[in-house]
Amino acid sequence: MPTITTTYRTPELTDGNIAGETIGNLGSGDRVVFATNVDIESVGRDNTAAAAFEVDSVDEARVNNWAIGEDAKFTFGNGNDTINFNANRTGDITMVGRGGNDSLYSARGNDTLDGGAGDDLLVGRGGNDTLLGGAGKDDLRGGGGTDTLRGNGGDDVLDGGSGDDTLVGGQGNDELTGGAGTDTFTVTSQAGKTDVITDFEFADEKINVNGVNAVSSITHSDIGGGGTRIVFENGYTLDLNGVDENEFTFANNAGRIDIAGSTDPVDPVDPVDPDPEPNTDLGGVNGDFFSLLYG
């Protein structure tokens, strides 16, 4: 088996036909560039040093069981890439998928996974990870740490896993699940858009709704086994599965609102912060878990 061992600052492999070759002794400033379609299997050792790898692939890159000892950054091309690191490695890894439908799996460090364009699968595993979707229909799955998941564009599915996570839906019709832990959800109001939060807990979790105008109605929803549907005047809909609509009080300058299933209308209260873009609480007992940010 041919072996390539180098201590150059910027080694580059530009021939796509490198099957069976080994790259070793990479230092902290080294970068490896694969120019075309590659398939990398079981790469690395326990003492693998920090490095940056760029796969400028127009087709596909597959990396399985890559062992990283230190921090590293990996940038992949526009193909459909599958990157799976050794789950027991603790270095902090950054992976950038760019275009294509990518599947990026982190290790146990505090990793950053950026799917880029395409319909991507990002899996955080252990550590406090940051998962960034792009313009496609992305599937973001946090692990055991305190993770941040951002769907950005497209119709995305976000699942924080265990830990106290932050989930940001962004544009598109998104489904957000916090999982175990105390989670914070952020969604963005858009005309004709519907977001779903599947497991909101009244006691200690929070929802931020950005860019809203007045609320039109709060009604019962049969979606997801029953819950609450909040419809805003611009046509944006937020479904809260498992949440009873009668648990809400409503605060808005526009006046009273009737909550479905309740015999008494709820009187309005003053906004918490009556500035030109006030925050308005839509809350339960404490009145502080639901923040409406007027746009």
N, C-alpha and C positions, 0 to 999 in steps of 0.2 A: 504494500500500500504506500503510495507516495505521500510524503509528509512535507508540509511547508511550515517552517519555524522562523519567526521574524521578531526583531526588536525595533523595526522601523516605526516612526511616529504615525505614519498613515499608510499602512499596507492596503492594497486594493487587489481584489480578484475580479477581473472583468470577463472571464470566460465562463459561460454558463455550464460547460461540461466539466464539473469538478467533482464528480461522484467518486467516493472513496478517499478523498483527500482530507488531511488533518491540518488545522491551524493551531499553533501553540505559542506560548510565551508572549501573550498580549499584555502590554502595559496600560496604565491608567489613561494615557493620552492616545491610545491606538484606536483606529477605526477600520472596520472591514466593510467593503462595498461589494455586494453581489449584484452583477449587472442584469441578469435575466432570471428565468425560472429556476428555482432551487428547491431541494428537499433535504432538510437538515435533521438528522436523527441522533438522539442521545448525545448531545454535544456538551463538553465541559467537564471539569473535574472540581473537587472540593476547593482547590486553591486557584480557581479561575479568577483572574484579576478584573478590575473594572475596565469596561471597554464600551465603545459605541459601534453598533452594527447597523448598516443600511442595506436593505434588500430592495433594489429598484426593479421590482418585478412587474411585468405586464400580464402575467398569467397567474402564478400561484406560488406561495412559499409555505412550507410546512415545517414547523419546529416542534419536536416532541422531547419532553423530559430534559430540557436544557438546564444544566446546573450552573448557577451563578454564585460565586463566593462574595462578591462585593456589589457596589452599585453599578448599574449599566443602563444604557439607552438604546432602544431598537426602533428603527424607522423602516417601515415596509412600503412597498409600492402600491400600484393600483389593482393588483390581482386579488383573488379571494384567498386570504392568508389565514392559516391556523397556527397559532403560537401557544405552546403549552410548556410552561416551565416546571421544573422539579418543585413540587408543592412544599418541600421541606427547606428550601433555600430562604435565607432571611435578608438578603440584600435588597435595597430599594430599586425597583425596576421601572423604567418608563418605556411604554410601547405606543407607537403611533402607527395606525393602520392605513391612513390615507384613504384611497378609493378601494372599491371592491367590498364584498360581503365577508368581513373578517370575523374570526373567532379568536379572542385574546384571553388567555388564562394567566393570572399572576401567580406569584409564590406567596411567601409568608411575610414579606416586608411591607413597607408603606408604599405601595405601588401606584402608578398613574397609567391608566389605559385609555387611549384616545382612539376611538374607532374610525374617525373621519367620515367620509361619505360612504354610502352603502348601507345595507341591512346587517348590522353587526351584533355579535354576541360578546359581551364583556363580563368576565367572571373574576371577582375580587379575591376570594378565598380569605386567608388571614391577613392581619395588619390593618392599618387605617388607610384605606385605598380611596382613590379618586377615579371614578369611571365617567367618561365623557362620550356621549353619543354624538351623532352628527345629523345629516339631512335625511337619513333613511329611517326605516322601522327597526329600531334597536331594542335589544334585550339586555338590560343591565342588572347584574346580580352581585350584591355585596356579600361579604363574608362575616367573620366574627368580630371585626373591629368597628371603630367609629368611622363609617364610610360616607363619602359624598358622591351622589349619583346625579348626573345632569343629562337629561334626555336631549335637550336642544331641539332641532327640527325633527319633523316626522311623528308618526304615531308610535309611541314607545311604551315599553313595559319595564318598570323599575321595581326591584325588590331589594330592600336594604339588608335582609338577613338579620342576624342577631347584632346587638350593639346599638348605640344611640346614633342614628344616622340622619343625614340631611338629604332629602329627595327633591329635586327641582325638575318639574315636568317640561317646561319650555313650550314651544309651539307644537301644534298637532293635538290629536286626541290621545291622551296618555292614561295609563293605569299605574297607580302607585301603591305599593305595599311596603309598609315600614318593617314588618317582622317584629321579632322580640326587641325589647329596649324602648327607650323614650325617643321618638323620632319627630322631626320637623319636616313638614311638607310645604312646598311652594309651587303654586300653579299660576298660569297667566290667562287672564280673561281675553277671549277672542270671539267675535260674532260667529255663531254656528258651531262652535267647538264644544266638546264634552270631555271632561276629565273625570276619572273615577279614583277615589281613595278607598281601599278595600278594608282597612283595619284601623281606622282612627280611634284613639282612646281619649275620652273626655278628660280623664283625671289629670294627665300631665303632658299631653302632646299638643302641637301647635300647627295651624294651617295659615299660610300667608297667601292671599289672593291678590295678584298684581294687576293694575290697570282696569279696575272694575268701575262701573257706574252704579246706579241704584239697583237694588234687588227687587225683582218682580214678584217672586213667590218662593215659599218654602213649603214643600209638600212631601207626602209619603211616596217612596219609590219601592217597587217590587223587584228591582234589579239586585242581584247578588244576595237573594234571600230576604230582602227588605232593608230599607234605610231611608235616607233623606235626600231629596233632590232640591237644590237651590238654583233658581233661574234668575239671571241678571237681565237688566233691560236691553242690553246689547245682543241678547240671544245666547250668551255663554251659559253652559250648564255644568254644575259640579254635583256629582253623586257621591254620597258618603254611605257606603255599605255598612249595615249593622248599627246605624245611629238613628235613634228615634227622633222624629221631627219635633215632638213635643218638648224635647230637652232644650230647645233653643229659646233665647230671647233675642230680639232684633233691635238694632240701633241704627237709625238713619235719619237724616234731616228731612226726608220726603214725607214723613208722617207715619201713621199706624200701618201695621201689616197683620193680616189674619194668617195664622199658621194652621194648616190643614189638620183636622183631628182635635183642635182646641175650641172650646166654646167661647173663650174670651180673647179679644184681640190684644196684642201686646202694645203697650204705649211706647212711643219713641223716647230715647234719651239723647242727651247731647253727645256729640263725638268726643272721644277722649282727648284729641289734639286738634282743635278747630282752626287749623291753619289753611292756606289755599289748597293744599292737598292733604286733607286730614286722614288720620287712621281711625277707623271705626271698628269697634269690637262687636263681634257676633258671638256671644259666649254663653256658657252654662253658669254654674254657681259662681265661679270666680270672674267671669266676664272678660277673660284675657287670653283665651286660647285661640281665638279666631281673629286674625288681623286683616281687614280689608283696606288695601292701599289704592286710593282713588287716583286714576290716571287723567 
